């Protein structure tokens, strides 16, 4: 299998171009949030261009996350809901919430073409030029310049926001920071834990032999529950597989394969637990969306902490490590003779779909960046918002998925492996504040941030779902359009005018408990699908 085109970053410095793109609005990131932002702004009369770091549009929604994490469907309106209706049209239905990656790519491509919004791929920011607390232009490594009156950073990492010196946080705050309950270090949670005792050492019972791969911290480095640290929840790929023998490519060996990386997994299997592929949700046409499940699965726990603030070369290394780990896990489970034959046959019955991701060896091009930078603005969304203890009056849309953090590290306690960081707390839909998507006025007055918005780690675990990003993206597109028409700072727009615009566009800004019988009960029934 040729994986030469499967990468996060290759330098474009040698491909210098003398080209300047000038628009009313420059959107950085062809993520779902970036796309709905651009469409809404174009509908309101602005000229718009999208600059995308990679070579693919649609972010995670078009890169394997086909089993939508939606919380309460009734909380999803506007362009976000329209996306799922367009997916429905693709399949000849009214609405569809599970879909193939190529279906999402097709819908996003047609949508952008319909509104004549250009997307410039392979755009790697080198510098953000500021003047009087405004972004003037973005200089790319390849020499291209993107100049606008307003900017939206719709990337998963917040690279434009950071280069504009907007305040941000990385990692987990302590509970004390924002008077929260579920932030910081979390031991003892009931999900995705080791169900049996597993020895963490290369030679069982011998600490001097070293730790197995994937166990990142020895016993003495654990922390108390609720304390803050620099760690973020794990990344993985949402892997699209098929069991259709006519369209299945056998799972190939990854470019860099080391079977010893799965010593912990095989030790866990031999202890009697086989659940690494339990969260395997079927999509149309015999395909699936494979996500992390259990103590040892596709999440590469603790191996992504350098990503948010890492340079492009660092991220490329982490990207390849995740490719090799996830693809290698599937290869190991289907080929290694230490794996029970029944499991080898089960995993070997799946393969990569021939008609997906054909430019990247049939493997998803987008790493699942569940969390990176998070802006720190005048208002920080916290778990008190998620729990309904605090309600904002400047809603730009609803989040409705549970507070949801994957594990952040795997440690040793009392000579056994312990995962740490998972949180799954059901909630009811709640509003997201406009103040959480705009920077402080003394930092930047012409940028909005719909993805890396101002939120604590644990509140972000609820907000970070793709339908919500599309909701926020559209609202940000409306807000920046109002600011443009008034030549105003993004901090100074009239919220009542924005609210009226959003309601006219079909956004759902307030939750009526009669919309759905019991969202908390349903979330409890479906926990773990994340």
URLIN-V491640 format. One record per residue. N is the residue number from 1. PHI is phi in whole degrees, 0 to 359 (* if undefined). Layout:
BEGIN
n->{N;N}
phi->{PHI;PHI}
END
This chain:
BEGIN
n->{1;2;3;4;5;6;7;8;9;10;11;12;13;14;15;16;17;18;19;20;21;22;23;24;25;26;27;28;29;30;31;32;33;34;35;36;37;38;39;40;41;42;43;44;45;46;47;48;49;50;51;52;53;54;55;56;57;58;59;60;61;62;63;64;65;66;67;68;69;70;71;72;73;74;75;76;77;78;79;80;81;82;83;84;85;86;87;88;89;90;91;92;93;94;95;96;97;98;99;100;101;102;103;104;105;106;107;108;109;110;111;112;113;114;115;116;117;118;119;120;121;122;123;124;125;126;127;128;129;130;131;132;133;134;135;136;137;138;139;140;141;142;143;144;145;146;147;148;149;150;151;152;153;154;155;156;157;158;159;160;161;162;163;164;165;166;167;168;169;170;171;172;173;174;175;176;177;178;179;180;181;182;183;184;185;186;187;188;189;190;191;192;193;194;195;196;197;198;199;200;201;202;203;204;205;206;207;208;209;210;211;212;213;214;215;216;217;218;219;220;221;222;223;224;225;226;227;228;229;230;231;232;233;234;235;236;237;238;239;240;241;242;243;244;245;246;247;248;249;250;251;252;253;254;255;256;257;258;259;260;261;262;263;264;265;266;267;268;269;270;271;272;273;274;275;276;277;278;279;280;281;282;283;284;285;286;287;288;289;290;291;292;293;294;295;296;297;298;299;300;301;302;303;304;305;306;307;308;309;310;311;312;313;314;315;316;317;318;319;320;321;322;323;324;325;326;327;328;329;330;331;332;333;334;335;336;337;338;339;340;341;342;343;344;345;346;347;348;349;350;351;352;353;354;355;356;357;358;359;360;361;362;363;364;365;366;367;368;369;370;371;372;373;374;375;376;377;378;379;380;381;382;383;384;385;386;387;388;389;390;391;392;393;394;395;396;397;398;399;400;401;402;403;404;405;406;407;408;409;410;411;412;413;414;415;416;417;418;419;420;421;422;423;424;425;426;427;428;429;430;431;432;433;434;435;436;437;438;439;440;441;442;443;444;445;446;447;448;449;450;451;452;453;454;455;456;457;458;459;460;461;462;463;464;465;466;467;468;469;470;471;472;473;474;475;476;477;478;479;480;481;482;483;484;485;486;487;488;489;490;491;492;493;494;495;496;497;498;499;500;501;502;503;504;505;506;507;508;509;510;511;512;513;514;515;516;517;518;519;520;521;522;523;524;525;526;527;528;529;530}
phi->{*;267;249;294;262;262;204;273;213;227;300;248;298;279;255;302;234;255;218;240;255;241;218;300;228;251;257;259;113;271;284;305;295;296;291;292;300;297;296;297;296;295;297;264;101;276;273;221;222;248;252;242;300;267;242;223;254;98;51;293;300;255;228;111;277;263;259;297;271;250;66;255;301;294;273;253;228;59;294;299;294;298;303;289;285;292;299;301;300;302;259;73;232;287;201;214;247;241;199;284;306;293;292;297;300;296;296;296;298;297;297;294;295;301;261;54;257;283;238;257;271;57;254;254;301;251;203;250;268;248;206;54;64;234;284;265;198;246;262;263;302;275;95;291;235;246;238;206;281;223;224;231;265;255;282;285;257;75;292;288;308;293;289;271;62;281;297;207;237;226;103;256;289;286;301;290;302;239;57;257;247;244;267;74;296;227;256;82;287;278;250;55;251;289;277;224;290;232;288;269;262;305;257;305;83;242;302;292;279;95;269;297;301;100;266;264;219;286;302;285;254;286;231;286;301;90;282;274;200;272;279;235;290;294;257;200;256;274;269;271;239;218;251;280;297;281;237;257;260;307;301;274;288;291;304;229;245;221;297;290;294;249;298;294;297;291;297;291;297;293;279;110;243;233;216;295;242;290;270;231;265;286;245;300;62;72;256;217;244;268;236;295;207;88;286;225;209;281;294;266;296;82;256;236;295;277;299;306;259;287;286;296;294;297;295;297;299;296;303;295;298;288;302;295;291;290;295;297;298;295;294;300;294;261;230;287;290;287;280;308;302;297;287;301;292;298;290;294;285;254;205;279;286;297;260;239;50;291;275;234;65;67;247;303;278;252;290;281;276;291;192;220;284;224;302;244;246;293;228;251;293;229;292;292;294;298;274;78;281;228;232;274;254;239;295;242;151;248;256;217;275;299;295;214;244;282;298;253;196;233;235;249;226;54;73;225;283;222;276;223;125;292;221;219;239;300;219;259;304;212;277;257;281;300;297;277;250;244;289;294;296;276;251;200;247;225;226;235;228;277;257;273;287;283;200;288;306;282;294;299;299;269;288;286;278;302;299;290;300;294;299;295;301;298;297;294;299;291;296;291;293;296;298;298;295;256;50;250;293;296;283;253;290;280;299;298;293;297;302;298;297;292;297;297;272;89;289;259;254;229;261;256;298;278;297;212;299;203;296;295;299;294;295;296;287;243;301;94;274;216}
END
